[in-house]
């Protein structure tokens, strides 16, 4: 999916730390399809075709409290098996407040299986390292985890991100 003309769709915040009553998920925590099912029930929302799905791991809250660390060595994120679950829902894009996939991934010689599956196999665009802190506060206050997502990339010819 090209983003040249921007994005206007429903966003869904998968706020797994809030569901688990935690400030953040520890590095190495793998969000699984079972977590996704539980989240839908907890948040009373169903992820569906066209949604932009954002995973909050609490990375920025953890960094604020404990200081920076190398997220490319230890990070909570999606287990690669979530990609089949998300693919069946036919979502439009995927994002996270961290590196997207759990690190370490547990797969030798494939440091970024979620990126590979999303970009190459499923044609999903990715938003990495988003600060979802304020969105989380608002979603939890309203008890509503769906929102309108609008994004307009900078018109830079041949760019891969903006």
C-alpha positions, 0 to 999 in steps of 0.5 A: 500500500502506497502512502503517497496520498496519506492515510485516513482510517480507523486506528486501534491502540493495542495497549497490552500493558494497560490490559495487564495493569502494568506500566510497560512490558519487559524486554523480551515479552512476546505479544501473542495471538492469545494476547490479541484475543484477550485485548479485543475482549478487554477493550470491547473492540474488534480489529477489522479490515482497513484498521491501522493497528498500533502496539503500545509496549510502554517503551517510552514510560520505561525509558523515562523511568529507567533510562535508555537501553538498546532496544535492538537487544531487548524489546517487547513486541509482536511474536511473528505468529501475530502476523497471521492473526493480523493478516486474517483481519486484513489490516492496513498498517502496523505500528509500535512504540518500539521495534515492532517485534519481540527482541530477541525474536527466537529465530536464528538468522532472522532478526526482524521476522515481523518486518519481513512478513509485514513489508515483504509478504503482506505489503503492510506499511510500518510505523516504528518507534511511535510515542503512544503515551498520550494516546494511551492516556486518552484511550484509557480515560475514555475507555475507547481504543479506536480512534481516527488516524490521519497521516500525511507524508512529506512529498519527497520524491523517492523517499522511504520515510518522512 
